Amino acid sequence: MSFLDDDRPKKPVSHEVGSDLSSLSVEEIDRRIALLEEEIVRLRTDRAQKQAGRAAADSFFKR
């Protein structure tokens, strides 16, 4: 490993479901877990907003 390795752009952390994990370090797995947890929060937030919008529409049209 040379000093030039630090100058190369780092790949953004991403994860493909079902991908091979055998070559990943513990730290890389931890980063992927954090990434997936953030995505779960984002999905749950969006789902809650859509459910609230649907509930409001259902309430409005049932009157």
TITI-14517 format. One record per atom (N, C-alpha, C): residue number from 1; chain; atom name; x, y, z. Coordinates in steps of 0.02 Angstrom, whole numbers. Atoms other than C-alpha are relative to their C-alpha. Example, Ala and Ser with C-alpha at 12.3 -4.5 7.8 and 13.67 -1.06 7.14 Angstrom:
2
(site 1; A; N; (45; -59; 0))
(site 1; A; CA; (615; -225; 390))
(site 1; A; C; (45; 60; 0))
(site 2; A; N; (-42; -59; -3))
(site 2; A; CA; (684; -53; 357))
(site 2; A; C; (-39; 55; 37))
//
This chain:
63
(site 1; A; N; (42; -59; 0))
(site 1; A; CA; (0; 0; 0))
(site 1; A; C; (45; 62; 0))
(site 2; A; N; (-42; -60; 4))
(site 2; A; CA; (75; 166; -49))
(site 2; A; C; (-39; 61; 24))
(site 3; A; N; (32; -61; -21))
(site 3; A; CA; (39; 343; 3))
(site 3; A; C; (-51; 25; -51))
(site 4; A; N; (47; -21; 52))
(site 4; A; CA; (-53; 367; -162))
(site 4; A; C; (-69; -32; 8))
(site 5; A; N; (65; 33; -10))
(site 5; A; CA; (-191; 248; -107))
(site 5; A; C; (-49; 46; 36))
(site 6; A; N; (44; -45; -37))
(site 6; A; CA; (-259; 383; 8))
(site 6; A; C; (-30; 54; -44))
(site 7; A; N; (23; -52; 45))
(site 7; A; CA; (-282; 502; -139))
(site 7; A; C; (-57; -23; -45))
(site 8; A; N; (52; 26; 43))
(site 8; A; CA; (-399; 388; -233))
(site 8; A; C; (-68; 12; 31))
(site 9; A; N; (68; -10; -28))
(site 9; A; CA; (-584; 427; -216))
(site 9; A; C; (-26; -66; 29))
(site 10; A; N; (29; 59; -32))
(site 10; A; CA; (-672; 307; -100))
(site 10; A; C; (-67; -16; -32))
(site 11; A; N; (65; 20; 26))
(site 11; A; CA; (-818; 207; -165))
(site 11; A; C; (-53; 15; 52))
(site 12; A; N; (54; -10; -49))
(site 12; A; CA; (-982; 257; -85))
(site 12; A; C; (-24; -68; 26))
(site 13; A; N; (24; 62; -30))
(site 13; A; CA; (-1048; 127; 33))
(site 13; A; C; (-69; -15; -29))
(site 14; A; N; (65; 22; 24))
(site 14; A; CA; (-1190; 30; -44))
(site 14; A; C; (-7; -73; 16))
(site 15; A; N; (12; 70; -14))
(site 15; A; CA; (-1268; -138; -22))
(site 15; A; C; (-52; -27; -48))
(site 16; A; N; (49; 35; 42))
(site 16; A; CA; (-1354; -256; -140))
(site 16; A; C; (-24; -60; 40))
(site 17; A; N; (28; 55; -38))
(site 17; A; CA; (-1472; -376; -53))
(site 17; A; C; (20; -66; -32))
(site 18; A; N; (-21; 66; 24))
(site 18; A; CA; (-1407; -554; -68))
(site 18; A; C; (72; -3; -23))
(site 19; A; N; (-70; 0; 24))
(site 19; A; CA; (-1229; -502; -111))
(site 19; A; C; (44; -41; 46))
(site 20; A; N; (-48; 39; -38))
(site 20; A; CA; (-1080; -605; -54))
(site 20; A; C; (34; 44; 53))
(site 21; A; N; (-28; -39; -56))
(site 21; A; CA; (-1019; -544; 116))
(site 21; A; C; (67; -27; 23))
(site 22; A; N; (-59; 34; -26))
(site 22; A; CA; (-869; -659; 135))
(site 22; A; C; (64; 43; -5))
(site 23; A; N; (-61; -40; 8))
(site 23; A; CA; (-741; -530; 76))
(site 23; A; C; (-2; 66; 40))
(site 24; A; N; (7; -63; -37))
(site 24; A; CA; (-803; -389; 189))
(site 24; A; C; (30; -6; 70))
(site 25; A; N; (-25; -3; -69))
(site 25; A; CA; (-720; -337; 351))
(site 25; A; C; (-59; 14; 47))
(site 26; A; N; (51; -15; -50))
(site 26; A; CA; (-818; -314; 512))
(site 26; A; C; (-22; 73; -7))
(site 27; A; N; (16; -71; 6))
(site 27; A; CA; (-808; -125; 488))
(site 27; A; C; (-43; 13; -61))
(site 28; A; N; (40; -9; 61))
(site 28; A; CA; (-877; -137; 311))
(site 28; A; C; (-71; -27; 11))
(site 29; A; N; (66; 27; -15))
(site 29; A; CA; (-1020; -246; 372))
(site 29; A; C; (-38; 49; 45))
(site 30; A; N; (33; -50; -44))
(site 30; A; CA; (-1056; -119; 510))
(site 30; A; C; (-25; 60; -39))
(site 31; A; N; (21; -57; 41))
(site 31; A; CA; (-1062; 21; 381))
(site 31; A; C; (-62; -18; -41))
(site 32; A; N; (59; 21; 39))
(site 32; A; CA; (-1184; -79; 275))
(site 32; A; C; (-61; -6; 44))
(site 33; A; N; (56; 5; -47))
(site 33; A; CA; (-1293; -116; 426))
(site 33; A; C; (-27; 70; 15))
(site 34; A; N; (22; -68; -14))
(site 34; A; CA; (-1298; 70; 468))
(site 34; A; C; (-37; 29; -60))
(site 35; A; N; (32; -24; 61))
(site 35; A; CA; (-1341; 111; 287))
(site 35; A; C; (-70; -29; -7))
(site 36; A; N; (65; 33; 6))
(site 36; A; CA; (-1483; -15; 286))
(site 36; A; C; (-48; 23; 55))
(site 37; A; N; (43; -26; -54))
(site 37; A; CA; (-1549; 46; 455))
(site 37; A; C; (-26; 69; -17))
(site 38; A; N; (22; -66; 22))
(site 38; A; CA; (-1554; 224; 387))
(site 38; A; C; (-54; -5; -54))
(site 39; A; N; (50; 10; 53))
(site 39; A; CA; (-1649; 162; 235))
(site 39; A; C; (-66; -25; 28))
(site 40; A; N; (62; 24; -32))
(site 40; A; CA; (-1774; 70; 345))
(site 40; A; C; (-37; 58; 32))
(site 41; A; N; (32; -58; -31))
(site 41; A; CA; (-1807; 230; 442))
(site 41; A; C; (-33; 44; -54))
(site 42; A; N; (27; -41; 55))
(site 42; A; CA; (-1832; 325; 278))
(site 42; A; C; (-63; -32; -29))
(site 43; A; N; (58; 36; 27))
(site 43; A; CA; (-1952; 192; 213))
(site 43; A; C; (-59; 3; 48))
(site 44; A; N; (54; -2; -49))
(site 44; A; CA; (-2052; 188; 375))
(site 44; A; C; (-31; 69; 5))
(site 45; A; N; (24; -68; -1))
(site 45; A; CA; (-2065; 377; 376))
(site 45; A; C; (-46; 14; -59))
(site 46; A; N; (40; -10; 60))
(site 46; A; CA; (-2129; 381; 198))
(site 46; A; C; (-65; -40; 3))
(site 47; A; N; (60; 40; -7))
(site 47; A; CA; (-2251; 240; 234))
(site 47; A; C; (-50; 33; 47))
(site 48; A; N; (44; -33; -49))
(site 48; A; CA; (-2320; 333; 386))
(site 48; A; C; (-33; 61; -31))
(site 49; A; N; (29; -59; 33))
(site 49; A; CA; (-2345; 491; 282))
(site 49; A; C; (-54; -21; -49))
(site 50; A; N; (50; 24; 49))
(site 50; A; CA; (-2437; 393; 147))
(site 50; A; C; (-62; -27; 36))
(site 51; A; N; (56; 25; -38))
(site 51; A; CA; (-2545; 306; 276))
(site 51; A; C; (-42; 57; 28))
(site 52; A; N; (36; -58; -27))
(site 52; A; CA; (-2590; 473; 355))
(site 52; A; C; (-39; 35; -55))
(site 53; A; N; (35; -31; 56))
(site 53; A; CA; (-2635; 545; 185))
(site 53; A; C; (-59; -41; -21))
(site 54; A; N; (57; 43; 19))
(site 54; A; CA; (-2743; 396; 144))
(site 54; A; C; (-55; 2; 52))
(site 55; A; N; (49; -3; -54))
(site 55; A; CA; (-2828; 402; 314))
(site 55; A; C; (-39; 66; -5))
(site 56; A; N; (34; -65; 8))
(site 56; A; CA; (-2867; 587; 286))
(site 56; A; C; (-47; -2; -59))
(site 57; A; N; (44; 4; 59))
(site 57; A; CA; (-2938; 552; 114))
(site 57; A; C; (-59; -45; 15))
(site 58; A; N; (55; 45; -18))
(site 58; A; CA; (-3041; 406; 179))
(site 58; A; C; (-49; 36; 46))
(site 59; A; N; (43; -36; -47))
(site 59; A; CA; (-3108; 514; 320))
(site 59; A; C; (-41; 54; -38))
(site 60; A; N; (34; -52; 37))
(site 60; A; CA; (-3152; 655; 199))
(site 60; A; C; (-55; -28; -44))
(site 61; A; N; (47; 27; 47))
(site 61; A; CA; (-3242; 546; 73))
(site 61; A; C; (-54; -43; 32))
(site 62; A; N; (51; 40; -34))
(site 62; A; CA; (-3339; 444; 202))
(site 62; A; C; (-56; 43; 29))
(site 63; A; N; (52; -44; -29))
(site 63; A; CA; (-3437; 597; 261))
(site 63; A; C; (-57; 8; -45))
//
